[in-house]
Amino acid sequence: MKYLDEFRDSRLAKGLAAEIARATTRSWTLMEICGGQTHSIVKNGLESLLPSSLTLVHGPGCPVCVTPIETIDRAIAAAQKPGVILASFGDMLRVPGTETDLLRVKASGGDVRIVYSPLDALRLARENPSREVVFFAVGFETTAPPNAMSVYLAKREGIRNYSIIASHVRVPPAMEAILGDPSNRIQGFLAAGHVCTVMGTGEYGPLALKYRVPIVVTGFEPVDVLQGILGCVKQLESGRFEVENPYARTARGEGNVGAQEILKEVFRVVARKWRGLGEIPESGLGLSPQYAEYDAEEKLGLKGLTAEEPADCHAGEVLTGKIRPTACPAFGRTCTPTTPKGAPMVSSEGACSAYYLYRRGSGAAEAKAL
């Protein structure tokens, strides 16, 4: 397909890799911030095209993966309540909670429905007025606008049996948390192109200046990723720390203003707990006071549920780029896609999933910590 195949062109990719090698005179460490980019890097073997002095670190770029286990437990608790229909995208069903997951709840009789849009969940509420329909709203700024629209429409239509578990996270505060860590070694970022398509690039300029890191808005195909890496390397080699946007075919500086307006209408910025990063100020989106009646956690009394991450799962270290998935002792042994210990092994954007699919058994070199 035109406009897609050209960004998978091996000739272009190899040319960009050669240009990166020529531009790289020092050791640099970059982080891609999106799980889609991680899968593209691992699936297409892009690291093998890069000079050894250039290190790519996989960041917390999968919203399913960074959802803390206590939020999973709250969704499970909601699904187990009589009279509740729990609606969710399919990628959340196999994410393990403390004792079970939503798929097992469904198998044991819980009314768990897979939907493809939050508007499907709202339709369920219309069709089942005697049931409480709870939508498990997980995602970055990319999925937040349609989720916000479902709540907006529910209020406008007077639908009272619809609510959401809001687990939206914002990318720039997470990047700042990583950069502000005393042990940080990230020198440049490949920013998530789809997030910038919605939110624009305005929040990244202050980060680039404050922490002296280049931030390059990057897409998800091999050529996109290599363009992002090249942009970061060129900036680092010349001592520049700016925001660049080679993904302008989709992302604009101002973003999607309409999507931003619905976010401001329905949500407010809140602190949010991230798996592996802990609670980060202003890193989440929660329902604003005028839409508080659609907060499933309040409505169903779920906010008191807390949980600790399992000690034998190193997902937090993987998500913060401290180790590669293969350095986790459970990887490929007690933690597999059929017996996952953490979300990164079952999410379609998880780094553990990518390594299991494309690099399992590829040698001891992959198992070392970064």
Buried (B, 14 or more C-beta within 10 A) or exposed (E): EEEEEEBBBEEBBEEBBEBBBEBBEEEBBBBBBBBBBBBBBBEBEBBEBBBEEBBBBBBBBBBBBBBBBBBBBBBBBBBBBEEBBBBBBEBBBBBBBBEBBBBBBBEEEBBBBBBEBBBBBBBBBEEBEEBBBBBBBBBBBBBBBBBBBBBBBBBEEEBBBBBBBBBBBBBBBBBBBBBEEEEBEBBBBBBBBBBBBBBBBEBBBEBBEEBEBBBBBBBBBBBBBBBBBBBBBBBBEEEEBBBBBBBEEEBBEEBBEEBBEBBEBBBBBBEBBBBBBEEBEEBBBBBBEEBEBBBBBEBBEBEEBEBEBBEEBBBBBBBBBBBBBBBBEBBBEEBBBEEBBBBBBBBEBBBBBBBBEBBEEEEEEBBEEB
